[in-house]
Amino acid sequence: MPRIDRDTVLERVDLAELASEICGPPRAGGRSARWHCPNPAHPDEHPSMGLYTTGRGQQRWKCHACGEGGTAIDLLVLSAGLGVREALVDLARRVGFDPDDAPRAAGPARPKPPVRPPPSASRPVGEPDPAVADFVAAAARLLWEPIGTGALRYLHGRGFTDPLL
């Protein structure tokens, strides 16, 4: 499958137009425009999704009620149930780039992963650093709180079940 330059596609997408297509017309206009949340699990009675531009000039969306947000790719993944690659191909076609016509070049060589040093002799092999254990415990707690909704949906979408998590 040909490579698609994600950043180029996202630069060409009109996020407000895509949001209006997916979520319906916005309430208000300009910087005050608000759309209904694209999250099917969030029954959004009052439009709570807004658009913004990052300091690096990238368009993003965020639902201020449920915390979902991201790029145009994330908007399609969440609302249409597409995979990331499918959403990127869909957006590429919308902005006039046909992925089937893209050259199938190998692209730049990927750097080799760094070689990890052997485990420290200060701890027995197989025993994690206490800081790692604390980090994992904190992440596990957050996963089941409202802030972890997006991560939990991502993991469920990749086949992780609640008992496994």
C-alpha positions in Angstrom: 0.0 0.0 0.0 1.4 3.4 -0.9 2.5 5.8 1.8 0.4 8.9 2.5 1.9 12.0 4.1 -0.4 12.4 7.1 0.7 16.0 7.8 0.1 17.1 4.3 -3.4 15.6 4.3 -4.3 17.2 7.6 -3.1 20.6 6.4 -5.4 20.4 3.4 -8.5 19.3 5.4 -11.1 21.9 6.3 -11.8 20.7 9.8 -14.9 22.9 10.3 -16.4 21.6 7.0 -15.7 18.0 8.1 -17.2 18.6 11.6 -20.3 20.1 10.0 -20.7 17.1 7.7 -20.3 14.6 10.6 -21.8 16.5 13.5 -24.3 18.8 11.8 -24.1 22.6 11.5 -22.5 24.4 14.3 -24.2 26.6 16.8 -22.9 30.1 16.5 -20.0 31.0 14.2 -16.4 32.0 14.1 -14.4 31.2 17.2 -17.6 30.6 19.2 -18.8 27.8 16.9 -19.8 24.6 18.7 -20.8 21.3 17.2 -22.5 18.3 18.8 -19.9 15.7 20.0 -19.1 13.0 17.4 -18.7 10.4 20.2 -21.7 8.0 19.8 -21.4 7.2 23.5 -21.8 10.9 24.5 -25.4 12.1 24.1 -24.6 15.7 23.6 -27.8 17.8 24.3 -25.9 21.1 24.0 -23.1 21.4 21.5 -19.9 21.1 23.3 -17.3 20.4 20.7 -15.0 23.3 19.5 -12.2 23.7 17.1 -8.8 25.2 17.7 -5.4 25.6 16.0 -2.3 24.5 17.9 0.7 26.7 18.2 2.2 24.8 15.3 -0.7 25.6 13.1 -2.5 22.3 13.3 -6.3 22.0 13.4 -7.8 20.1 16.3 -11.2 19.5 17.8 -12.2 18.9 21.4 -15.4 18.0 23.2 -15.3 20.0 26.4 -17.9 17.8 28.0 -16.4 14.3 27.5 -12.8 15.1 26.8 -12.6 13.5 23.4 -10.6 15.3 20.8 -7.8 15.1 18.2 -7.3 15.6 14.5 -9.6 15.1 11.5 -8.4 11.5 11.5 -9.6 11.0 15.0 -12.9 12.6 14.1 -13.5 10.0 11.4 -12.2 7.1 13.5 -14.6 8.0 16.4 -17.7 8.9 14.4 -17.5 6.4 11.6 -15.8 3.5 13.3 -13.0 3.5 10.8 -9.4 2.4 11.4 -6.7 5.0 11.3 -5.5 3.9 7.9 -9.0 3.9 6.5 -9.7 7.4 7.9 -6.4 8.7 6.4 -7.2 7.3 3.0 -10.7 8.7 3.1 -9.4 12.2 4.0 -6.6 12.0 1.4 -9.3 11.3 -1.3 -11.5 14.2 0.0 -8.6 16.7 -0.4 -7.8 15.4 -4.0 -5.0 13.0 -3.3 -5.5 9.6 -4.7 -3.5 7.1 -2.6 -3.7 4.5 -5.4 -1.7 6.9 -7.7 1.0 7.6 -5.1 4.5 6.3 -5.8 5.3 3.1 -4.0 8.8 4.2 -2.9 10.3 2.6 0.1 10.8 5.9 1.8 13.6 6.9 4.1 15.4 4.2 5.9 14.2 3.6 9.4 16.8 4.1 12.1 17.7 1.0 14.0 16.3 0.8 17.6 18.8 1.7 20.3 20.5 -1.2 21.9 19.4 -1.5 25.5 22.1 -1.9 28.1 21.9 -5.0 30.3 19.8 -4.8 33.4 21.4 -3.1 36.4 23.0 -5.4 38.9 21.5 -3.4 41.7 18.1 -5.2 41.3 17.3 -8.8 40.8 16.4 -9.6 37.2 12.6 -9.5 36.7 12.0 -7.0 39.5 10.8 -3.7 38.1 12.1 -0.3 39.3 9.7 1.0 42.0 9.1 4.2 39.8 7.9 2.0 37.0 5.5 0.2 39.3 4.2 3.5 40.6 3.7 4.8 37.1 1.8 1.6 36.0 -0.5 1.8 39.1 -1.3 5.5 38.4 -2.0 4.7 34.7 -4.3 1.8 35.7 -6.3 4.1 38.0 -6.7 6.8 35.4 -7.8 4.3 32.7 -11.1 3.6 34.7 -11.8 7.3 35.4 -13.6 9.7 33.0 -10.2 11.0 31.7 -9.3 7.5 30.5 -12.4 7.1 28.3 -10.5 7.7 25.0 -7.7 5.3 26.0 -10.1 2.6 27.1 -12.0 2.8 23.8 -8.8 2.7 21.9 -7.7 -0.5 23.8 -11.2 -2.1 23.4 -11.0 -1.4 19.7 -7.8 -3.3 19.5 -9.3 -6.4 21.3 -8.3 -5.8 24.9 -11.1 -6.9 27.2 -11.9 -5.4 30.6 -10.7 -8.5 32.5 -7.4 -8.4 30.6 -7.0 -4.7 31.3 
